[in-house]
Amino acid sequence: MHPINSLLIKVFFVLIAFITCELSYAGTCTIHVTREACPGMEKDSYAKCGGKPSCDETKKTGSADACAKAALEACDNVAARQKQTKAKKITADFDGAPVEGGKNFCDPGRPDFNKC
């Protein structure tokens, strides 16, 4: 094989590898969580945030849509915590930009909230 052809083939494969890596890029999804505790349950409700009502969780996601899905899933208030956490407010940023305009992903009318 001619040396130029061999070089072109190598360059071609390097370009393909670079493009593939760029397509699989995972961005940073920052989920901002604020909990409202049931009366007298602040310690238990805030335990997931180191004893504070608000904290951030960081995840790697492939898009702002995937980040929005993760934020919506973070709204779940499982049965064991429904007597501890009255409500949550969750917003998210993907690579520093607010997801869906900075909306609260937790609908206050959810059936797993206000169970104190």
Phi, psi and omega in degrees: 000141179294141183300327179293317179297318179299317178295317179298320179296317179297316179297318179301312181293325176295318178297317178299316179298318179297313180297318179297319178296319179296323181289334181263017181300131175254127179268177180263122177254116178254118180259120180264116185248129172232124180255146170250116185280152169292151181306128179079000184249020183304314182302312181289318182296319185272000183303324181290347177246030177064031178089002180251154180289339183229146174197173179245144173241135181247133178225157172264125176226163184272349183196169175295326177296318178293325177294318178299319179297317178296322179294318179296318178296328180291346178288338183308132177242090187298156187311317182296336183257358183293338176268001179250318185246117182285318184201165176224150168240125180229125172238168182214154173235140173245117184050040175088351181257135180301136178275131180050044175070018179081022183293155173279118182282349181261108176292122182299341180271009180303145180291345179266007175252166177058045180252013182300000000 
